[in-house]
Every structure is written in structure tokens, then in C-alpha cells.
């Protein structure tokens, strides 16, 4: 299903620290973002984001927007949400693009792409 929907997942797991690899990571992921219509930033397993990493997340969102790629943000809560919001990096993501889990992310992505999962018979598992 993901291939047909042209989605890309940027999965963030564990604590996020910026620094020397930030530019390389943005460059690498930017190329992938350009090739997709929807990107899902998965922060569901992230417990901590430092300021540098939060700014990288903001750069990835900016790249997605510049490339007309929809951005869905998943699992942002607690201290991670506080860090990202304090630096205002999520300001350009529409409120209805924030989701709790992958099922919701797929549903929002499908809607953004004009797919009706119920009619197509595609599952969400």
C-alpha cells in the first residue's frame, strides 16, 4: 500500500541530538522527501530532542513544504513536543496533520492523496 500511495517515512527512534551530522542528514533526507507526495515524521519512540535536532526537524518540514510534499507528524508528545514547540519548528504543519499512531498517519496520508482505503479494500495494518 505504501508504494502505491507514494509515501515516505522518516522514522525517528530514541533520543535525538543534532550536531555535526545535521547537515548530512538533512541533505540525505531532502532527496528522499523530494520524490514523495507525503512524508511521515515518526517521533513515537523519541524521548528527547535537543535544540539542534529540533531545528533539523524544522528544516525537514521546510524542505517538504518547498517541494509540495505533505508532512504528517506522528507521536509527538511530552518533552519532545515541548522542545519542538518552544523553537516553533512545527508551526507550518497543519493541526490535522498531527497523529498519534501509524494507522492515523496512513488514514491522513490516504486522505491527502485522495485515496479511499475503505473502497479500495486496502487494509491499514
Buried (B, 14 or more C-beta within 10 A) or exposed (E): BEEEBEBBBBEBEEEBBBEEEBEEBBEEBBEBBBEBBBBBBBBBEBEEBBEBBBBBBBBBBBBBBEBEBBBBBBBBEEEBBEBBEEBEBBEEBEEEBBBEEBEBBBBBBBBBBEBEBEEEEBEEE
